[in-house]
Amino acid sequence: MEQAPSLRSGPHDEAWYAARASRGVQGLKAYDPGHDLVALRRQSGAAQLVELGSNENPYGPSPAARAAVLDRLHELHRYPDPLGADLKRALARVHGVGEDELLLGNGSHELLMMVAQVFAGPGAEVVYPRYGFAVFGLAAQAAGATARVAEAQPRTDAMPAGHDLQALLGAITPATTLLFLANPNNPTGTWLGADALRAFLARVPEHVIVVIDEAYAELADAPDYRSALALRDVHPNLVVSRTFSKAYGLAGMRVGYFVAPAGLVAVMERIRESFNVNLLALAACEAALGDAGHLAWVRTRNREERTALVGALQARGLRVFPSQTNFVLVEFGDRTAAVERALVERGVILRPMGGYGLADCLRITVGTRDENRRLLAALDEVLA
Ligand SMILES: Cc1ncc(COP(=O)(O)O)c(C=O)c1O
């Protein structure tokens, strides 16, 4: 039988289609999600993998979220509420904001792409920091905008590769429409203190929409950490991005949200796909928001395990970046690639950082006590 031509090679291959794509997309590389976990799980058979590559919450969501999902299974033939009104009401209560100041996304990833699509196009510039979340660059480029990457602070023992706020301000020009900054940051785990963030925002010109990505905010408990939500009154150009994927343990449900000025939300609503957040996800997130106890428990467990893991890694002579998240960035130097490969062979999955320009580091999600113990045991074998 004749073989169907591959879309990646042959007369109508990837290059053929790329030549027909918009300018921004022509130069893009697809988001690198790390290892093919499904294939690895299949290979490992009965032996469970230790999956510490994607900054997921190993404890899962509130039991109330699971119950809410089961409760809605009889409605699968219905479209979800296109307005997400119940979830917005719940979020508005939690954050003390108006429902019209909330935008729901199929993960915050979707909203980060959308905000660039709406506010940055050809001719516009988008500023974000070196070692910022990979989606910032993707969003800028896909929109056809020009990316301006601000250099990070040099690595030191005190605060390695932290955001250089001066460099970010210096990268802003009259053509800048959008600035992305994650606090705490992925992939470094580092954070900006409240004073630094306030002083920074005060110096960003009002024509620039600032998106502070707070995917890990619920897990941050450093005395100097504050959410940018408190600064919204002072800065009409401020957007705060949050997600249910991390502290709420609902990564599989794909829900994120923006807290932003009502006018900005209204403009972004013009391109939001009407049913972008599904029925089960809406129910799960609303229920999860109602269980503050579970969130507090996750936060405590994560802090305890993070502290223990950092100590154990440091005791092995490794340099660990300070973190306010559920992951740590660790320097392995020249042996990074070999260590990573050897860990995969032992069923331990971490995230290689070559794509971020940090090829001498691995990012390690803080797992449960048992997962961390298995990671450390495998690491001891590999480093021996
Ligand atoms: C900083 C940051 N922002 C946004 C996201 C995207 O989260 P989601 O699309 O699951 O809401 C992630 C995911 O890892 C992240 O690390």
The ligand as a Tripos MOL2 file, in Angstrom:
@<TRIPOS>MOLECULE
LIG
   16    16     1     0     0
SMALL
NO_CHARGES

@<TRIPOS>ATOM
      1 C1          6.2780   31.1540   35.3400 C.3       1 LIG1
      2 C2          5.2090   30.3360   34.7110 C.ar      1 LIG1
      3 N1          4.1740   30.9530   34.1500 N.ar      1 LIG1
      4 C3          3.1790   30.2770   33.5620 C.ar      1 LIG1
      5 C4          3.1910   28.9140   33.5130 C.ar      1 LIG1
      6 C5          2.0990   28.2120   32.7590 C.3       1 LIG1
      7 O1          1.2200   27.6250   33.5970 O.3       1 LIG1
      8 P1         -0.1860   27.1120   33.1070 P.3       1 LIG1
      9 O2         -0.3090   27.3170   31.6360 O.co2     1 LIG1
     10 O3         -0.2140   25.6890   33.5030 O.co2     1 LIG1
     11 O4         -1.1760   27.9520   33.8560 O.co2     1 LIG1
     12 C6          4.2410   28.2000   34.0850 C.ar      1 LIG1
     13 C7          4.2760   26.7350   34.0080 C.2       1 LIG1
     14 O5          5.2010   26.0690   34.3560 O.2       1 LIG1
     15 C8          5.2770   28.9370   34.7030 C.ar      1 LIG1
     16 O6          6.3230   28.3230   35.2470 O.3       1 LIG1
@<TRIPOS>BOND
     1     1     2 1
     2     2     3 ar
     3     2    15 ar
     4     3     4 ar
     5     4     5 ar
     6     5     6 1
     7     5    12 ar
     8     6     7 1
     9     7     8 1
    10     8     9 2
    11     8    10 1
    12     8    11 1
    13    12    13 1
    14    12    15 ar
    15    13    14 2
    16    15    16 1
@<TRIPOS>SUBSTRUCTURE
     1 LIG1         1 GROUP 0 **** ****
